Amino acid sequence: MMKIYTSAFFAAGMAFAGCQPQSDTMPSNDNPLLAEWDTPFGVPPFDLIGDEDYLPAFRTAITTHKSEIANITNDASSPAFENTIEALERSGKDLSRVSRVFFAINSAHSNDSIREIAKIMAPELSAHRDDINLNKDLFARVKAVYDQRDALDLTDEQLRLLEETHKGFVRAGVNLDEDSQKRLREINSRLAELAQQFNQNLLAETNDFKLVVTNREDLGNLPESLVAAAAKAAEKEGHAGSWVFTLARPSLNPFLQYSPNREFRKQLFMGYALRGDNNNENDNNAILSEMAILRVERAQLMGYESHAHYILSDNMAENPERVYELLDKIWTPALHVSKSERDALQQMMHDEGVEGDLMGWDWRHYVEKVRKARYDLDEDALRPYFEFSAVREGTFMLAEKLFGLTFTELTDMPVWHPDQQVFEVKEADGSHLGVIYMDFFTRESKRGGAWMNSLRSQSKLDGEITPIVTTNFNFPPPTDDAPSLLSFTEAQTLFHEFGHALHGLLSNVIYESLSGTSVPRDFVEFPSQVMENWMSEPEVLNLYARHYKTGEVFPEEMISKLKAAGTFNQGFATVEYMAASYLDLAWHTRTDTTPQDATAFENEEMERIGLINEIIPRYRSTYFNHIFGGDPSYSAGYYSYMWSEVLDADAFQAFKETSLFDQETARKYRHLLSQGGSKPGMELYVEFRGREPEIEPLLERRGLLNVQ
């Protein structure tokens, strides 16, 4: 897809908020963002870039991009693939460079100044995008090339780029009349502003909540490494001798699991569940309601029934009906299993003498107790085997066994935070492949969750451009007494994001716009999720999972327990996720523009699908960052994790049918990754597997096969 639609500078949902601009422009040779980067492998000079550099760099780069577009539009020669499509592909390099760095920083190490710049730039970038996407003279040249595509001697990748470029303009509204285009510009600008405000509010709500615990008994059997981290957080907050817990997942989830104090669990759970829904200055209800309305209007301007119809027409799923078909097929057995899980947890709670009904803040607490009673498996006992750097090495060893890659740490590289680690990635023959940055620990300057960015995408249009990728996590930081020890789920997350990184690193295409993760939303999670499959295989655990103190390999007994408990609590995990997927679709299959009360709308949809009271959606509307504050392609696209899981479960069977490191299967899988978005996702998958995916491996993995 043409860069103008996919580059990081149009990621409308990043968090923004706080400084004044210094000046509008700056000569490029004085601005480290625009100057030539004389750094190892051409990585960004993070040590030279100041907050004051971004705004002038953005505006200078926009001016340069406008000039490049004007040169294409005003070219007196007849439109051709080289002077139009490839010229568009080459345009905007400076803006892409500035944007990739800025939005990576804004997500991972933001501050008031950065957030204010993002807020300022949101409407300006939206307007610039529309100036290009709605340029009828420019599109006339694109269409002229597109109309003669059958007569051109184009490679498959060139034809794909041409088709995606043409489609991008059409989907952006270039064929609309003048009045409709004017309204479209207004909608796009307003949506960009609202997304920034949504994200800013969510960050503020997340950072503002602190639970101060003064009695050590209220921590229960919380792992000592997390006790120390909570004590360190308390000292930082001025509560020495106490423990502070926040709404960050590495703090929240363990407390819900281990604390015997039910009232404290409730306070923390509700603090998380009511983010953006507290009727205060950070409330997101009105914002998301307006966004949903604007998306309906925009979709109908473009000739689509709803926003979901518009978004999905460019995904593998193609339409909402196919998404609902998949979700409904899994929802019924998952809901059935979740009710059985609830009953078991409720029984244990009553056996302990706790009266009343099981509530959301009780679920994780009693899951741990039931897991231990049924399977003699204590999740805390796993942490010492998942020291973060050992898990990182596990991902590296897996990449070496599958693809022959090696990773060499680079200790003297510019970074945006001291926590970052940087590695050169090499092929088996020692040749340079790319660079990966890894940023592991939670902090208030970083948004929640885990994600991958491309600071530079692979391409070969103008010489061999190698990729630079980042992976970002929110793991518990090390303490004075212990390193960062991960839960089983956190270790899976590291493998997941590493899968995204490999998708970017192993790309081997001509055009940047088709490189790496530039694929449909419901395909992009496939390469990340498939990597999780290897993580818990005994053969792989033995490579990396060693006790951080004793060096003991992961015990065989524990592997057996993990296998026995493999589908335990999968009803909850599946239902929690799918409830959010249904909620996303409910917001985006709307066809009317009537304002909605978010809580009432959400409750109505949860009642429709039959969600049990003890479980809330993984993301309630007011903190559903994926669809209202993040990458806009996730709106009407949160289902994509489940869609991709069908692919990944089926794909991993190809290795299970041979061997975990079968070289021929790995070669075919690498070939799939290397093609990026140069072919449709299903075509790539069928090339790899020889057929379309089957759903049974997913159902079996989640313990839902043959459940009625």
C-alpha positions in Angstrom: 0.0 0.0 0.0 1.3 3.5 -0.8 3.3 5.0 2.0 0.9 7.9 2.4 -1.7 5.5 3.9 0.5 3.3 6.0 3.4 5.3 7.4 3.7 5.8 11.2 3.0 9.5 10.9 -0.7 8.8 10.2 -1.1 6.6 13.3 -3.9 8.7 14.5 -4.3 7.2 18.0 -1.0 8.1 19.8 -1.2 9.9 23.1 -0.7 13.6 23.1 -0.5 16.7 25.7 1.9 20.0 27.1 4.6 22.4 25.4 4.7 25.5 23.2 6.3 25.3 19.7 9.6 27.0 19.3 9.6 27.8 15.6 7.9 26.6 12.4 10.9 25.5 10.4 14.6 24.9 10.8 17.3 24.3 8.1 17.6 20.6 7.6 21.3 20.5 8.2 20.8 22.0 11.7 18.0 19.6 12.7 19.2 16.1 13.7 16.0 14.6 12.4 16.6 15.8 8.9 20.3 15.7 8.7 22.2 12.6 7.4 22.4 10.1 10.2 26.1 9.3 10.7 25.4 6.4 13.1 26.0 2.7 13.1 23.7 1.1 10.5 21.9 4.5 10.1 19.9 4.2 13.3 18.2 7.4 14.6 20.6 9.6 16.6 18.4 9.6 19.7 21.2 11.2 21.8 21.1 14.3 19.6 17.4 14.7 19.1 15.6 17.2 21.5 11.9 17.7 21.9 12.3 21.1 20.3 13.5 19.5 17.1 10.3 17.7 16.2 7.9 20.4 15.3 10.2 22.3 12.9 11.2 18.9 11.4 7.6 17.9 10.9 6.8 21.2 9.1 9.9 21.2 7.0 9.3 17.6 6.0 5.7 18.4 5.1 6.8 21.3 2.9 9.3 19.0 1.2 6.7 16.4 0.6 4.3 18.9 -0.9 7.0 19.9 -3.3 7.6 16.3 -4.3 3.9 15.7 -4.9 3.7 18.9 -7.0 6.6 17.6 -9.1 4.8 14.4 -9.8 1.5 16.1 -10.6 3.0 18.7 -12.8 5.2 16.3 -14.8 4.7 17.1 -18.4 5.5 13.6 -19.6 2.8 10.9 -19.9 1.9 9.1 -16.7 4.0 5.9 -16.4 4.7 3.5 -13.6 8.2 5.0 -13.0 7.3 8.7 -13.0 4.0 8.3 -11.0 3.8 5.1 -8.9 7.5 4.8 -8.1 7.8 8.5 -7.7 5.0 8.4 -5.1 6.8 5.6 -3.4 10.0 7.7 -3.2 8.2 10.8 -1.9 7.8 11.7 1.7 11.0 10.1 2.9 11.8 12.9 5.3 8.3 13.0 6.7 8.3 9.2 7.2 11.6 9.4 9.0 10.5 12.1 11.4 7.2 10.4 12.0 8.5 7.0 12.7 10.9 8.3 15.3 8.4 10.7 16.9 5.5 8.3 17.2 7.9 5.6 18.6 9.0 8.0 21.3 5.5 9.2 21.9 4.4 5.7 22.7 7.4 4.5 24.7 9.0 7.6 26.4 6.6 10.5 26.2 6.4 13.7 28.3 4.2 16.8 28.3 6.2 18.4 25.5 6.0 15.4 23.2 2.3 15.0 23.9 1.7 18.7 23.1 3.6 18.4 19.8 1.5 15.4 18.9 -1.7 17.3 19.7 -0.6 20.2 17.5 0.5 17.9 14.6 -2.6 15.7 14.6 -4.8 18.0 12.5 -1.8 19.2 10.4 -0.9 15.6 9.5 -4.5 14.8 8.8 -4.8 17.8 6.5 -1.6 16.9 4.7 -2.7 13.3 4.2 -6.0 14.6 2.7 -4.2 17.1 0.5 -2.5 14.1 -1.2 -5.3 11.5 -1.0 -7.9 13.9 -2.4 -5.7 15.4 -5.1 -7.7 14.7 -8.3 -4.9 15.7 -10.6 -2.5 13.4 -8.9 -5.1 10.6 -8.9 -5.6 11.2 -12.7 -2.0 10.2 -13.3 -2.4 7.1 -11.0 -5.6 6.1 -12.7 -4.0 6.5 -16.2 -1.3 4.0 -15.2 -3.8 1.8 -13.5 -6.1 1.7 -16.6 -3.2 0.5 -18.8 -1.9 -2.1 -16.3 -2.7 -5.1 -18.5 -0.6 -3.7 -21.2 2.4 -2.9 -19.0 5.2 -5.3 -18.5 5.0 -5.3 -14.7 6.3 -7.7 -12.2 3.8 -9.2 -9.7 5.1 -6.9 -7.0 4.9 -3.8 -9.2 1.3 -4.8 -10.2 0.4 -5.2 -6.5 1.9 -1.8 -5.7 -0.1 -0.2 -8.5 -3.3 -1.8 -7.4 -2.9 -0.9 -3.8 -2.0 2.7 -4.7 -5.0 3.1 -6.8 -7.3 1.4 -4.2 -5.8 3.7 -1.5 -6.8 6.8 -3.3 -10.3 5.5 -4.0 -10.8 4.4 -0.4 -9.6 7.8 0.8 -12.3 9.6 -1.1 -10.6 11.0 -4.2 -13.7 10.4 -6.3 -16.1 12.3 -4.0 -17.5 15.7 -5.1 -16.1 18.9 -3.7 -18.7 19.3 -0.9 -18.2 15.7 0.2 -14.5 16.1 0.2 -14.8 19.2 2.3 -16.8 17.3 4.9 -14.5 14.3 4.7 -11.6 16.6 5.6 -13.5 18.0 8.6 -14.3 14.5 9.8 -10.7 13.2 9.4 -9.3 16.2 11.2 -11.8 15.9 14.1 -11.2 12.2 14.4 -7.5 12.8 14.7 -8.0 15.3 17.4 -10.4 13.1 19.3 -8.2 10.1 19.2 -5.3 12.1 20.7 -7.6 13.3 23.5 -8.9 9.8 24.1 -5.4 8.5 24.5 -4.3 11.4 26.6 -7.2 10.9 29.0 -6.5 7.1 29.2 -2.8 7.7 30.1 -3.8 10.2 32.8 -6.4 7.9 34.3 -3.9 5.0 34.3 -1.1 7.0 35.9 -3.3 8.8 38.5 -4.5 5.7 40.3 -2.4 4.3 43.1 -3.3 1.7 45.8 -1.2 2.1 48.9 -1.0 -1.0 51.0 0.4 -0.7 54.5 0.0 -4.2 55.9 2.3 -6.9 54.5 -0.4 -9.5 55.1 -2.5 -7.9 52.4 0.0 -9.0 49.8 -0.5 -12.7 50.5 1.9 -14.9 48.6 2.8 -12.2 46.1 6.2 -13.1 44.6 9.1 -11.4 46.4 10.4 -9.7 43.3 7.0 -8.0 42.9 6.9 -7.2 46.6 10.2 -5.4 46.2 9.0 -3.6 43.1 5.9 -2.4 44.9 8.0 -1.2 47.8 10.3 0.7 45.4 7.2 2.3 43.8 5.9 3.3 47.3 9.2 4.9 48.2 9.2 6.9 44.9 5.6 8.1 45.8 6.6 9.1 49.3 5.1 6.1 51.1 8.3 4.5 52.4 7.6 1.3 54.4 4.4 0.6 52.3 3.7 -0.9 48.9 2.1 0.8 45.9 0.1 -0.9 43.2 -0.9 0.7 39.9 -3.1 -0.1 37.0 -0.2 -1.3 34.9 -0.7 -5.0 34.2 2.6 -6.2 35.9 1.3 -4.6 39.1 -2.4 -5.1 38.7 -2.7 -8.8 37.8 -0.4 -10.2 40.5 -2.2 -8.3 43.2 -5.5 -9.6 42.0 -4.1 -13.1 42.0 -2.4 -13.1 45.4 -3.9 -10.5 47.7 -6.4 -12.0 50.3 -7.8 -8.5 50.9 -11.0 -8.6 48.9 -11.8 -4.9 49.4 -8.4 -3.9 48.1 -8.8 -6.3 45.1 -12.1 -4.6 44.4 -10.6 -1.1 44.5 -7.8 -2.0 42.1 -10.1 -3.9 39.8 -12.7 -1.1 39.6 -9.9 1.5 39.2 -8.9 -0.4 36.1 -12.5 -1.1 34.9 -13.6 2.6 35.2 -10.7 4.3 33.4 -12.1 7.0 31.3 -15.6 6.5 32.9 -15.4 8.6 36.0 -17.3 11.7 34.9 -14.2 13.9 35.4 -11.9 15.9 33.1 -10.5 12.6 31.7 -13.9 11.1 30.8 -13.9 9.4 27.4 -17.7 8.8 27.0 -18.5 11.8 24.9 -15.3 11.4 22.9 -15.9 7.8 21.8 -19.6 8.5 21.1 -18.6 11.3 18.8 -15.9 9.2 17.1 -18.4 6.4 16.4 -20.9 8.9 14.9 -18.2 10.5 12.7 -17.1 7.1 11.5 -20.6 6.2 10.4 -20.9 9.5 8.5 -17.5 9.0 6.8 -18.3 5.4 5.8 -21.6 6.4 4.3 -19.9 9.3 2.5 -17.7 6.7 0.9 -20.7 4.6 -0.1 -20.5 1.9 2.7 -23.2 0.8 5.0 -21.1 1.2 8.1 -17.6 1.8 9.3 -17.1 -1.9 9.8 -18.1 -2.6 6.1 -15.6 0.1 5.0 -12.7 -1.3 7.1 -13.3 -4.9 6.5 -13.7 -4.6 2.7 -9.9 -4.2 2.7 -9.2 -7.1 5.2 -9.1 -10.8 4.7 -12.5 -11.1 6.4 -14.1 -8.8 3.7 -17.3 -8.1 5.6 -18.9 -8.1 9.1 -20.9 -11.2 8.3 -17.8 -13.3 8.0 -16.4 -11.9 11.2 -19.6 -12.7 13.1 -19.6 -16.2 11.6 -16.1 -16.9 13.1 -16.9 -15.3 16.5 -20.3 -17.0 16.9 -18.7 -20.4 16.1 -16.3 -20.0 19.0 -18.4 -18.0 21.4 -21.0 -20.7 22.3 -18.5 -23.3 23.5 -16.3 -20.7 25.2 -19.2 -19.2 27.1 -20.2 -22.7 28.2 -16.7 -23.5 29.5 -16.5 -20.1 31.3 -19.7 -20.9 33.2 -18.2 -24.2 34.4 -15.1 -22.3 35.4 -17.2 -19.7 37.3 -19.0 -22.5 39.2 -15.7 -24.0 40.3 -14.4 -20.7 41.5 -17.6 -19.9 43.3 -17.5 -23.2 45.1 -13.9 -22.7 46.3 -14.8 -19.2 47.5 -17.7 -20.6 49.5 -15.5 -23.4 50.8 -13.3 -20.7 52.3 -16.2 -19.3 54.1 -16.6 -16.2 51.9 -20.2 -15.3 51.5 -21.9 -13.7 48.5 -21.4 -14.1 44.7 -18.1 -14.4 42.9 -17.2 -11.0 41.4 -14.8 -9.8 38.7 -12.2 -8.9 41.4 -12.3 -12.5 42.7 -11.8 -14.4 39.4 -8.0 -14.2 39.2 -7.6 -14.8 42.9 -9.5 -18.1 42.9 -8.2 -19.2 39.5 -4.8 -19.4 41.2 -6.2 -21.5 44.0 -8.1 -23.8 41.8 -5.1 -24.2 39.5 -3.0 -25.2 42.4 -5.6 -27.6 43.8 -6.3 -29.3 40.5 -2.9 -29.3 38.9 -0.5 -28.6 41.8 0.7 -25.7 39.6 1.7 -22.4 41.2 2.2 -19.7 38.7 4.6 -18.0 41.1 6.9 -21.0 41.0 7.4 -20.4 37.2 8.7 -16.9 37.5 12.3 -17.8 38.5 12.6 -19.7 35.2 11.5 -16.8 33.1 14.1 -14.1 33.9 13.6 -11.6 31.2 17.0 -11.8 29.5 16.8 -15.6 29.5 13.4 -15.4 27.7 14.9 -12.9 25.3 17.7 -15.3 24.6 15.1 -18.0 24.0 13.6 -16.0 21.2 17.0 -15.5 19.7 17.8 -19.2 19.9 14.5 -20.1 18.3 15.3 -17.7 15.4 18.7 -19.3 15.0 17.3 -22.8 14.9 14.5 -21.9 12.4 16.3 -19.3 10.2 20.0 -19.3 11.1 19.8 -15.8 12.5 22.3 -14.6 15.1 22.0 -11.6 17.5 24.9 -9.5 18.7 24.4 -6.9 21.4 25.5 -3.3 20.5 26.3 -1.6 23.7 27.3 1.9 22.4 24.2 2.8 20.4 22.0 5.9 20.7 18.8 4.9 22.6 15.7 6.8 23.7 15.9 5.3 27.2 18.7 3.7 29.2 16.5 0.5 29.6 16.8 -0.2 25.8 18.9 -3.0 24.5 20.1 -3.0 20.9 21.1 -6.0 18.8 22.5 -6.4 15.3 20.8 -9.3 13.5 22.9 -11.3 11.1 22.2 -14.1 8.6 23.8 -17.5 9.0 26.6 -16.4 6.7 27.4 -13.4 8.9 25.9 -10.8 6.6 24.0 -7.9 8.1 20.2 -8.3 8.2 18.9 -5.6 10.4 18.8 -4.0 13.9 16.3 -4.6 16.7 15.7 -2.4 19.7 14.1 -3.9 22.8 12.5 -1.8 25.5 11.4 -4.1 28.4 10.2 -2.3 31.5 7.1 -0.4 32.6 7.3 3.3 33.3 4.9 6.2 33.5 6.3 7.7 30.2 5.3 4.5 28.3 1.7 3.6 27.2 0.4 0.3 28.4 0.6 -3.0 26.5 3.2 -4.3 24.2 3.9 -3.5 20.5 6.4 -3.4 17.7 7.4 -0.4 15.5 9.5 -0.2 12.4 11.9 2.7 12.6 13.0 1.9 9.1 11.4 -0.6 6.8 13.2 -2.9 4.4 13.2 -2.0 0.7 15.4 -2.3 -2.4 14.0 0.4 -4.7 17.1 2.6 -4.3 19.7 0.2 -3.0 19.5 -2.3 -0.2 17.8 -0.6 2.8 17.9 -2.9 5.8 15.2 -2.8 8.6 15.4 -1.3 12.0 12.6 -2.5 14.3 11.7 -2.0 18.0 9.8 -4.2 20.4 8.2 -2.6 23.5 7.0 -4.2 26.7 5.7 -3.3 30.1 7.4 -5.9 32.3 8.1 -5.4 36.0 11.5 -3.7 36.3 14.4 -5.3 38.2 14.9 -4.4 41.9 18.0 -4.1 44.0 17.7 -7.8 45.0 16.3 -9.5 41.9 16.1 -9.2 38.1 12.9 -8.8 36.2 11.1 -12.2 36.5 8.2 -12.8 34.1 5.0 -14.6 34.4 4.2 -17.3 31.9 1.9 -14.9 30.1 4.5 -12.2 30.0 7.1 -14.6 28.6 4.5 -15.4 25.8 4.2 -11.7 25.1 8.0 -11.4 24.5 7.7 -14.3 22.0 4.6 -12.6 20.4 6.3 -9.2 19.8 9.4 -10.9 18.6 7.2 -12.6 15.9 6.2 -9.1 14.7 9.9 -8.1 14.7 10.8 -11.1 12.6 8.1 -10.1 10.1 9.8 -6.8 9.7 13.4 -8.1 9.8 12.9 -11.0 7.3 11.1 -8.8 4.7 12.6 -9.1 1.2 10.6 -6.9 -1.2 11.4 -4.0 -3.5 8.9 -1.4 -2.2 8.8 -0.1 1.3 5.0 0.3 1.2 4.7 -3.5 0.8 7.4 -4.3 3.3 7.2 -6.3 6.5 4.0 -5.7 8.5 2.3 -3.7 5.8 -0.4 -6.3 5.5 -4.1 -6.4 6.4 -5.0 -6.1 10.1 -6.4 -9.6 10.3 -3.2 -11.0 8.9 -0.6 -9.0 10.8 -1.1 -10.8 14.1 -0.5 -14.2 12.5 3.3 -14.1 12.5 3.4 -12.9 16.1 0.9 -15.4 17.4 2.5 -18.3 15.7 5.8 -17.6 17.6 3.9 -18.2 20.9 3.5 -21.8 20.0 7.2 -22.6 20.4 7.5 -20.9 23.7 6.1 -23.6 25.9 7.2 -26.7 23.9 9.5 -28.8 26.2 12.2 -28.9 23.5 12.2 -25.1 23.5 11.8 -24.6 27.2 15.0 -26.6 27.7 16.9 -24.1 25.6 16.2 -21.1 27.7 14.1 -21.6 30.8 16.6 -22.0 33.6 16.3 -20.9 37.2 17.9 -17.5 37.5 19.7 -18.4 40.7 20.6 -22.1 40.4 20.7 -22.6 36.6 18.4 -25.6 36.9 16.6 -26.4 33.7 12.9 -26.2 33.6 11.7 -29.3 35.5 10.1 -32.1 33.6 7.5 -32.3 36.4 6.5 -28.7 35.8 6.3 -29.3 32.0 3.8 -32.1 32.7 1.8 -29.8 35.0 1.8 -27.1 32.4 0.5 -29.5 29.8 -2.2 -30.8 32.1 -3.4 -27.3 32.9 -3.0 -26.1 29.3 -6.7 -25.4 28.7 -7.5 -24.3 32.2 -9.2 -20.9 32.4 -9.4 -20.8 28.6 -13.1 -20.2 28.8 -12.4 -16.9 30.7 -9.5 -15.9 28.4 -11.6 -16.6 25.3 -14.8 -14.9 26.5 -13.0 -11.9 27.9 -11.3 -11.3 24.6 -14.3 -12.1 22.4 -16.6 -9.8 24.4 -14.3 -6.9 23.4 -14.4 -8.1 19.8 -18.2 -8.1 19.8 -18.2 -4.6 21.4 -15.9 -3.3 18.8 -18.2 -4.6 16.0 -21.3 -3.3 17.8 -19.9 0.2 17.8 -18.8 0.0 14.1 -21.7 -1.8 12.5 -23.9 1.1 13.5 -25.7 2.8 10.6 -27.3 5.7 12.5 -25.7 8.9 13.9 -27.7 9.1 17.1 -25.5 9.9 20.1 -25.1 6.9 22.4 -24.6 6.6 26.1 -21.5 4.3 26.1 -22.3 2.4 29.3 -25.9 1.7 28.2 -24.7 0.7 24.7 -22.1 -1.6 26.0 -24.4 -3.2 28.5 -27.0 -3.9 25.8 -24.4 -5.6 23.6 -23.0 -7.7 26.5 -26.6 -8.8 27.3 -27.2 -9.7 23.7 -24.2 -12.1 23.6 -25.0 -13.4 27.1 -21.7 -12.4 28.8 -21.8 -13.6 32.4 -21.7 -10.9 35.2 -18.4 -12.2 36.6 -16.5 -11.3 33.4 -16.1 -7.9 31.8 -14.8 -7.3 28.3 -11.0 -7.2 28.1 -11.5 -3.6 27.0 -14.5 -1.6 28.0 -15.4 1.2 25.6 -13.9 4.1 27.6 -10.4 2.5 27.7 -10.6 0.6 24.4 -7.4 2.1 23.1 -7.1 -0.2 20.1 -10.3 1.1 18.5 -10.6 4.7 19.8 -7.1 5.8 20.6 -4.6 3.6 18.8 -3.9 2.6 15.2 -7.1 3.4 13.4 -6.9 0.2 11.4 -7.8 -1.7 14.6 -11.3 -0.1 14.7 -13.7 -2.8 13.5 -10.6 -5.0 13.6 -10.1 -6.2 17.2 -11.4 -9.6 16.0 -8.1 -9.9 14.1 -6.4 -11.7 16.9 -8.9 -14.5 16.7 -8.8 -14.6 12.9 -5.1 -14.7 13.0 -5.1 -17.4 15.7 -7.0 -19.7 13.3 -4.0 -19.2 10.9 -1.3 -19.6 13.6 -2.8 -22.7 15.2 -3.1 -24.4 11.8 0.3 -23.2 10.7 2.1 -24.6 13.7 0.6 -28.0 12.9 2.8 -28.0 9.9 5.8 -28.0 12.2 4.2 -30.5 14.6 3.6 -32.9 11.7 7.3 -32.8 10.9 9.5 -31.4 13.7 9.6 -28.1 15.7 12.7 -27.0 13.7 12.1 -28.7 10.4 14.2 -26.7 7.9 12.0 -27.2 4.9 8.9 -26.0 6.7 10.9 -23.1 8.2 12.2 -22.2 4.8 8.6 -22.0 3.4 7.5 -20.0 6.5 10.3 -17.6 6.1 9.3 -17.1 2.4 5.8 -16.2 3.6 7.2 -13.6 6.0 9.6 -12.2 3.4 6.9 -11.2 1.0 5.2 -8.7 3.4 2.1 -7.3 1.7 3.2 -8.0 -1.8 0.4 -10.6 -2.1 -3.0 -11.1 -0.5 -2.7 -12.8 2.9 -4.7 -15.9 2.0 -2.6 -16.4 -1.1 0.6 -16.3 1.1 -0.9 -18.7 3.5 -2.0 -21.2 0.9 1.5 -21.0 -0.7 2.9 -22.0 2.7 0.4 -24.6 3.9 -0.9 -25.9 0.5 -4.5 -25.2 1.6 -6.6 -22.7 3.5 -6.5 -22.9 7.3 -8.8 -25.1 9.4 -10.4 -24.0 12.7 -10.0 -27.3 14.6 -6.4 -26.8 15.8 -7.5 -23.5 17.5 -10.5 -25.1 19.2 -8.4 -28.0 20.4 -5.7 -25.7 21.8 -8.3 -23.7 23.7 -10.1 -26.8 25.0 -13.3 -26.0 23.0 -13.3 -28.8 20.5 -16.6 -30.8 20.8 -17.9 -28.6 23.5 -21.6 -28.0 23.1 
